[in-house]
């Protein structure tokens, strides 16, 4: 009798372990699904925040670049007044240099206005190249007065 009870209890224990193991696996699968869904939602939110941050960065950069281009235009107007008081030879030479700088400034303004944020163009590459061109133009304006 003790042997039968012992075998029966062992069998019940094993059945219970297997049953609990199966339920636990299902619960684990459901928990994993929930985790994946939560992670996907977090990724979507992060992508939206990243997109918004990129748009804010583009807007801020455009405003700063527009200010610098506007300052260049003011410098051009100032140099035109200064050049008008020079002798003919110097005036012609400086007007030619100034016209070239004005053309470069207008091209930068146009490229900034024409920039479209799509996946084909890289914002960071455009920004670096644009800043370099704008810095070179600023140096050229400083050299014009020397």
Secondary structure, 3 states (H helix, E strand, C coil): CHHHHHHHHHHHHHHHHHHHHHHHHHHHHHHHHHHHHHHHHHHHHHHHHHHHHHHHHHHHHHHHHHHHHHHHHHHHHHHHHHHCCCCHHHHHHHHHHHHHHHHHHHHHHHHHHHCCCCCCCCHHHHHHHHHHHHHHHHHHHHHHCC
